[in-house]
Amino acid sequence: MIKKSLFISLHPHTLIYTQIPMINDPKPSASVLERLEKAEQLKLMGQHSEALDILVELLAEDPQNISALEEIADNELSMDHHGRAKKAAKQAIALDENSYTGHYILGFLHSQKEEWPQSLKYLQKANAIKSNNPEILRCLGWALFNGGQRTQGIVTLERALNLDSENPLTLCDLGVTHLQIKNFTKAKSLFLRALDLDPKNIRAKECVEAVERLEKVMTTKK
């Protein structure tokens, strides 16, 4: 029997901005920009609490600072503080309907609860606003596949992998989809690639073991 945990998409990668995030003030001060950049650097180094200290201070100074809200949501999600992440994401969307980070985070949170229609609503909106973002596409592909649109889900995960070919999360998610449609050879190759990139990846190891067990069962039945 295959463990259900193998079929759960893991924690998201941090969304990396390709430019300074949008701020409600059309001319933010140099100090605000500097602190946002510092918080972004801390986030990318995994120092989420330190990043949040800066962001909460910025939000106290300007409660309509959309960039600070988005970054707070992203950091809270990385710390598994789902309630706080949801609250900040909703606040960001209330201030800016085109907050792709806000939509992405709400979509991811719904996917964790296997609420696929709600997840797809937010992730498709995020993708429409910010196309070709590999992390948004990864989560969208996973939601599509599990929501019953299997072909579209696999195609979307392939797009995510093409944009970020060394992402173990995408490799594992795509591998699991192939495992579920009994394409064992493809699944195994994807899991092995994930292990090459991250030898300590527990999910990839368990998936390889699952494929090998299934291969033995199939061989025995022949």
Residue pairs with C-beta under 8 A, 6 or more apart in sequence:
2 179
2 210
2 214
3 206
3 210
5 203
5 206
6 176
6 179
6 203
6 206
6 207
6 210
7 176
7 180
8 112
9 111
9 138
9 139
9 142
9 169
9 173
10 169
10 172
10 203
11 78
11 80
11 169
12 77
12 78
12 108
12 135
12 138
12 139
12 169
13 135
13 138
13 167
13 169
14 43
14 44
14 74
14 78
15 74
15 101
15 104
15 133
15 135
15 136
16 44
17 40
20 33
20 36
20 37
20 67
21 36
21 66
21 67
21 70
21 71
21 101
22 66
22 67
22 96
23 32
23 36
23 65
23 66
23 67
24 62
24 64
24 65
24 66
24 95
24 96
25 32
25 62
25 65
32 58
32 62
32 65
35 54
35 57
35 58
36 58
36 67
36 68
36 71
38 54
39 51
39 52
39 54
39 55
39 58
39 71
39 75
40 51
40 71
42 48
42 50
42 51
42 54
43 51
43 71
43 74
43 75
43 78
46 78
48 75
48 76
48 78
48 79
49 79
51 71
51 75
52 72
52 75
52 76
55 68
55 71
55 72
55 75
56 72
58 65
58 68
59 65
59 68
59 69
59 72
62 68
64 95
66 92
66 95
66 96
66 99
69 88
69 89
69 91
69 92
69 95
69 99
69 102
70 88
70 89
70 92
70 99
70 101
70 102
72 84
72 88
73 84
73 85
73 86
73 88
73 89
73 92
73 101
73 102
73 105
74 85
74 101
74 105
76 82
76 84
76 85
76 88
77 85
77 105
77 108
77 109
82 109
82 112
85 105
85 109
86 105
86 106
86 109
89 99
89 101
89 102
89 103
89 105
89 106
89 109
90 102
90 106
92 99
92 101
92 102
93 99
93 102
93 103
93 106
96 102
98 129
99 129
100 125
100 126
100 129
100 130
100 133
100 136
101 126
103 122
103 123
103 125
103 126
103 129
104 122
104 123
104 126
104 130
104 135
104 136
104 139
106 122
107 118
107 119
107 120
107 121
107 122
107 123
107 125
107 126
107 139
107 140
107 143
108 119
108 123
108 139
110 116
110 118
110 119
110 122
111 119
111 123
111 139
111 142
111 143
111 146
114 146
116 143
116 146
116 147
116 148
117 147
119 139
119 143
119 147
120 140
120 143
120 144
120 147
123 136
123 139
123 140
123 143
124 140
126 133
126 136
126 140
127 133
127 136
127 137
127 140
130 136
132 159
132 163
133 163
134 160
134 161
134 163
134 164
134 167
134 170
135 160
135 164
137 156
137 157
137 159
137 160
137 163
138 157
138 160
138 167
138 169
138 170
138 173
140 156
141 152
141 153
141 154
141 155
141 156
141 157
141 158
141 159
141 160
141 173
141 174
141 177
142 153
142 157
142 173
142 177
143 153
144 150
144 152
144 153
144 156
145 152
145 153
145 154
145 157
145 177
145 180
146 153
147 153
150 177
150 181
153 177
154 174
154 177
154 178
157 170
157 173
157 174
157 177
158 174
160 167
160 170
161 167
161 170
161 171
161 174
164 170
166 197
168 194
168 197
168 198
168 201
168 204
171 190
171 191
171 193
171 194
171 197
171 204
172 190
172 191
172 194
172 201
172 203
172 204
172 207
174 190
175 186
175 187
175 188
175 190
175 191
175 194
175 204
175 207
176 187
176 207
178 184
178 186
178 187
178 190
179 187
179 207
179 210
179 211
179 214
184 211
184 214
184 215
184 218
187 207
187 211
188 208
188 211
188 212
188 215
191 204
191 207
191 208
191 211
192 204
192 208
194 201
194 204
195 201
195 204
195 205
195 208
198 204
